[in-house]
């Protein structure tokens, strides 16, 4: 499939219009999900990591999103690339986020590099109850993704039920982004997202191995 053919812009516009109108997905519009999955497959193959992948299309009943998904067997976590509300997005949730306190500067360096790939932001998942609905409302968010991730991590650990459902990272681009720029920056973003989760995954496995030795 030539993902950069002239119809690319038309496919995006069709997806945007259909989502805005709440139209049900058809066999023809499902091909849009396939384009996103194909691009994601190219990105995943470019990072050359020891992992196995499964690829999926979006839920046909979800008329607001068009996307493809690549699931990492190692992490048991999904990379998703698609279109929502007129923006192209790539996102991933953190694996074993409670290991954040053990992350070195290498982890945060990957996050900083992500901001060079597009509009990068921390996606909050778990909320906090409390006075006014959320304790987190008492703490002003920052333009810094590092601050927001650490803030939510600490609030969940101190006031919540732990940071296991912390959230993840999203990189967004406008619909009219240059196609070659998207291809390069998307692949780079997948690389840094993967590395961040690999560091969390490795930390957890080191902890698990140490725990088993102590209790064997």
C-alpha positions in Angstrom: 0.0 0.0 0.0 1.3 3.4 -0.9 0.5 5.3 2.2 1.6 8.7 0.8 -0.7 8.6 -2.3 -2.9 11.6 -3.1 -5.8 10.0 -1.3 -4.1 10.4 2.1 -5.6 13.9 2.6 -9.0 12.8 1.4 -9.0 9.8 3.8 -8.2 12.1 6.7 -10.9 14.5 5.7 -13.4 11.7 5.3 -12.6 10.3 8.8 -12.8 13.8 10.3 -16.2 14.5 8.7 -17.6 11.1 9.6 -16.5 11.4 13.2 -18.0 14.9 13.4 -21.3 13.6 12.0 -21.3 10.5 14.2 -21.6 8.2 11.2 -21.2 4.5 11.6 -18.1 2.9 10.1 -18.5 1.0 6.9 -16.2 -1.3 5.0 -14.8 1.6 3.0 -14.1 3.8 6.0 -12.5 0.9 7.8 -9.8 1.2 5.2 -8.8 4.4 7.0 -8.0 2.4 10.1 -5.9 0.1 8.0 -3.8 3.0 6.7 -3.1 4.1 10.3 -2.2 0.5 11.2 0.1 0.3 8.2 2.0 3.5 9.1 2.3 2.2 12.7 3.7 -1.0 11.5 6.4 0.9 9.5 7.3 2.8 12.7 7.5 -0.2 14.9 9.6 -2.1 12.4 12.0 0.8 12.2 13.0 0.8 15.8 14.5 -2.8 15.5 13.8 -4.1 19.1 13.6 -7.7 20.3 9.8 -7.9 20.6 6.8 -9.4 18.9 3.9 -7.4 17.7 0.2 -7.8 17.0 -1.7 -5.2 15.0 -5.4 -4.2 15.4 -7.9 -1.8 13.9 -10.1 0.5 15.9 -13.4 -0.6 17.4 -16.0 -0.3 14.6 -18.6 0.9 17.1 -16.4 3.9 18.2 -17.3 6.5 15.6 -15.2 9.3 17.1 -11.8 7.6 16.6 -10.1 6.2 13.6 -6.8 4.4 14.5 -4.5 1.4 14.3 -3.0 -0.4 17.3 0.4 -2.2 17.7 0.5 -4.4 20.8 3.9 -5.2 22.3 4.1 -8.8 23.5 7.0 -7.9 25.9 5.1 -5.0 27.6 1.6 -6.3 27.0 0.8 -2.6 26.1 -0.5 -0.8 23.1 0.8 1.9 20.8 -2.0 3.7 19.1 -1.9 6.0 16.1 -4.9 7.6 14.6 -7.2 10.6 14.2 -9.3 12.3 16.9 -11.0 15.7 16.9 -9.1 16.8 13.9 -5.6 15.9 15.2 -3.3 13.0 14.5 -2.1 11.3 17.7 0.3 8.6 18.8 0.0 7.4 22.4 1.2 4.8 24.9 0.5 4.1 28.6 3.3 3.6 31.1 4.0 0.0 32.1 4.7 -0.5 35.8 4.5 3.2 36.5 5.1 2.7 40.2 8.8 2.1 39.2 9.1 5.8 38.3 10.9 6.7 41.5 13.7 4.4 40.3 14.2 6.0 36.9 17.5 7.7 36.1 17.9 10.8 33.9 18.0 8.5 30.9 14.2 8.0 31.2 13.5 11.7 31.4 15.9 12.4 28.5 13.7 10.3 26.3 10.6 12.3 27.4 12.4 15.6 26.5 13.3 14.2 23.0 9.6 13.3 22.5 8.7 17.0 22.7 10.8 17.5 19.6 8.7 15.1 17.6 5.4 17.0 17.9 3.1 18.3 20.5 3.9 16.0 23.4 1.8 15.9 26.6 1.3 13.7 29.6 -2.1 12.0 29.6 -3.6 11.7 33.1 -5.5 8.5 33.7 -6.4 8.0 37.3 -8.1 10.9 39.1 -8.1 11.6 42.8 -11.1 12.1 45.0 -11.3 14.7 47.7 -12.5 18.1 48.5 -13.7 19.8 45.3 -13.7 16.5 43.3 -10.0 16.0 42.9 -7.1 16.6 45.3 -5.0 17.3 42.2 -7.1 20.4 41.5 -5.2 22.0 44.4 -2.0 21.6 42.6 -1.5 23.7 39.5 -0.3 21.8 36.4 2.7 23.0 34.5 3.8 23.3 30.9 6.5 20.8 31.9 5.6 17.1 31.3 8.2 16.1 33.8 6.5 18.1 36.5 3.0 16.9 35.7 4.1 13.2 35.7 6.0 13.5 39.0 3.1 15.5 40.5 0.5 13.0 39.6 2.7 10.1 40.6 3.3 11.6 44.1 -0.4 12.5 44.6 -1.5 9.0 43.7 1.1 7.4 45.9 0.4 9.7 48.9 -3.3 10.3 48.7 -4.6 7.7 46.3 -4.5 4.0 45.9 -1.1 3.9 44.2 0.2 5.0 40.8 -0.6 1.8 38.8 -3.1 3.7 36.6 -1.0 6.8 36.2 -1.5 7.3 32.5 0.9 7.8 29.6 2.3 10.0 26.9 0.7 11.4 23.7 2.3 13.1 20.7 0.0 15.1 18.4 0.2 16.6 14.9 -2.2 18.7 12.8 -4.0 17.0 10.0 -2.0 19.0 7.4 1.4 18.0 8.8 4.0 17.4 6.1 3.8 13.7 5.3 7.5 13.1 5.3 7.9 15.0 8.5 5.2 12.8 10.1 6.9 9.6 8.9 10.2 10.6 10.5 8.9 12.2 13.7 6.4 9.3 14.2 9.1 6.7 14.0 11.3 8.7 16.4 8.5 9.1 18.8 7.8 5.4 18.8 11.5 4.8 19.6 11.5 7.1 22.6 8.1 5.8 23.9 9.4 2.3 23.6 12.6 3.1 25.4 10.8 4.8 28.3 8.6 1.7 28.8 11.6 -0.6 28.5 13.3 1.2 31.3 10.2 0.8 33.5 9.8 -2.9 32.4 13.5 -3.6 33.2 13.3 -2.0 36.6 10.3 -4.1 37.5 11.9 -7.3 36.3 15.1 -6.5 38.3 12.9 -6.0 41.4 11.0 -9.2 40.8 14.2 -11.2 40.3 15.7 -9.7 43.5 12.5 -10.5 45.4 12.5 -14.1 44.3 16.1 -14.6 45.4 15.3 -13.3 48.8 12.3 -15.5 49.2 13.6 -18.7 47.7 
